[in-house]
């Protein structure tokens, strides 16, 4: 049972956690008991912890409903421009605590549950993560939803309601094993099914060109059933909607082509249609050209565009009649943002609607389409770029392939006029890639079909213009922009690190939560002993709490005074977890060689999932666990070095580990990490960064001062030069004794005594075909880590550097990112105004009968 907060505690926590007023607490208790009784049909004698969680979730959700209805009514009346964020992934994590933070209910709920004899943290732990994403791209979408609501934008997130999200990772005998993530097993209190907005989605069939126009006929139909989840802004009474589509077979599925005796089989075969929304593809930065995946991509796009057109036609000052028949003003009222190329089919689908249903001319339709759509690129890795075989498209979406061919014909005609006789340029810029198998380059489709194309960090956007999209940049430089990624300070500071949020609020007030640039004010306190003390104290408390969590869940005893050195992200060769491993082995060998030296103790934690089919990534996990088995049981080393693989890294684990970290590892090969957002989370939570000049690290160094990050290794230009001259791993191996020793230990079975050649594939890759040049940065990395050790021995100087970093975080709020998207791409103006909230909205008959939540 948690101790009741003292008055002093409460005064300290009031600003960030909201006021626990007596009436508020009393209402919450009443509503909690009402939900336990009427919603869950339980009394206190038989209720389980899970029942209590659902009662609390429903109680908090009640506070969203009035605001949600009022917000949608407000948009209906004001008819603002709306933005539609289309993404195949939304990595939301848990919803309960985030909702309490944004509604200022945290203290009141804490007090209410305490008075009911319950522990709120224990109840929060029952909630399943909504793991509908793989990593950065999906989590970015979730942060963007929070910022769009907090900035008062009329925004909608559209995606797929996967029945199974990213797999749960178990480590068994040191290997990753995947388990299905049955996150909906107990129900989801945050979603509301909307069967009245069900939409048909067509697949297969054939195209008929008739005098009346083009018809796509003999299709198979799958229904898209929407589920709405509220997205509350930060204390501004705005509640936007995330609408996720679930696939349903139509009632007559497989029954209309009456096959005698086939009734039972026909009903069983409904599963085939409904498989579309069954499972999230678990690949990060890798394209797998499977028909089911293409079906998912078209499914979300087709359902969403029907919704967009319906809402566009009916939204006009209090009328439910279809009032807009002319779609020529669509770009004035609608912006569609494509989160990578996964929703690229939105471009031919919008064209299909405009041409075949709305009977626009091609020129008019194309003008509407390009002014409406915009495209965000998330990677330059060639294996991640989507290229769909034309035979797959011909079979599944024949009309769309025709439209893509016509887009390409007109596009190439234009390029040929600009560059007469330059056939190689036509080949490079075509949407159609010829070869053994004809393919459609989806990135090219997105560039040609959008009015804006952006990368996600300055260096990434520059690389796009100089390399991947160079030809397109030369033709239409005005299309290309940068929008450096950001993170929401609500989840990633106020919610996950309330201690630090308070320490900051005591110095500069709490407005920074809405305007993160205000963190700059902390620079005036950089030499203030009381701030230095308070920041260090919060970090130590977070480390102790996480140490207890580790001991409970991993059965390892760790030294909370050691440096917590953390690399958590998807396991991928380009992220170079192997470079981290080489440092661990080097450090281990040094301690063994000079056990009496005064070493800086470290607990090195690495976590992240490997795509199930990515052999090298799974072997990297096995190497990390193998190193841990040797290092952690070596009595000579003791608690001066511990290595822990963090199992099942996900949003909720990130919220625990990031506030407790001292050192953040951001060590990708320069030019490979588009942006990174974990780097920003660590920076905001008082960790220092060791990293390469890659992705947003470049801008982090700019904002905090390069002297306040541990930057090492090759820059992009160095990597390019090495690509031209050739990278010879053997040269480094033969020249650097400590590197050779570490590699020989991995190759010789020192870390795998039961199977000496266990890691031969990793050794072979590192020595003979390492695309990401691990050895080239090894020496610089080891030297940089020595500087980290030295500074950690001086806690005051370390903490001053931390303060410089926190003060430099303002730019990395997703509020800033979204404000730039709004003004520079969507043509919308963000606002920090609160919208009026009437708590008894349901009693207002006007709102009940003239307004729809659609």
Secondary structure, DSSP 8 states (H G I E B T S, - for coil): ------HHHHHHHHHHH----HHHHHHHHHHHHHIIIIIS---TTT--HHHHHHHHHHHHHHHHHHHHHHHHHHHHHH---EEEEE-S-EEEE--HHHHHHHTT-HHHHHHHHHHTT--HHHHHTTS--EEE--SHHHHHHHHHHHHHHHTT--EEEEEE--SB-S-EEEEETTEEEEE---TTTT--TTEEEEEEEEEEEEES-EEEEETTEEEEES-EEEEEEEEEEEEE-SSSS-EEEEEEEEEEE-TTTTTSS--TT-HHHHHHTHHHHHGGGTB----SS-----HHHHHHHHHHHHHHHHHHHHHHHH-STT--S-----GGGHHHHEEEEEESGGGTTHHHHHHHIIIIIS---HHHHHHHHHHHEEEE-----GGGS-EEEHHHHHHH-HHHHHHHHHHHHHHHHHHHHHSTT-HHHHHHH-SEE-SSS-EEEHHHHHHHT-S-EEESSHHHHHHIIIIITHHHHHH-GGGEEE----B-HIIIIIIT-HHHHHHHHHHH-SGGGT-GGGGGGGGGGTT-HHHHHHHHHHHHHHHHHHHHHHHHHH-----TTSEEEEEES---GGGTHHHHHHHHHHHHHHHHHTTTS----EEEEEE----TT-HHHHHHHHHHHHHHHHHTT-TTTGGGEEEEEETT--HHHHHHHGGG-SEEEE---TTT-S--SHHHHHHHTT-EEEE-S-TTHHHHHHHH-GGGSEE-S--HHHHHHHHHH---HHHHHHH-HHHHHHHHHHHHTSS-TT-TTTTHHHHHHHHH--TT-TGGGHHHHHHHHHHHHHHHT-HHHHHHHHHHHHHT-GGGBHHHHHHHHIIIII------------TTGGG-HHHHHH----
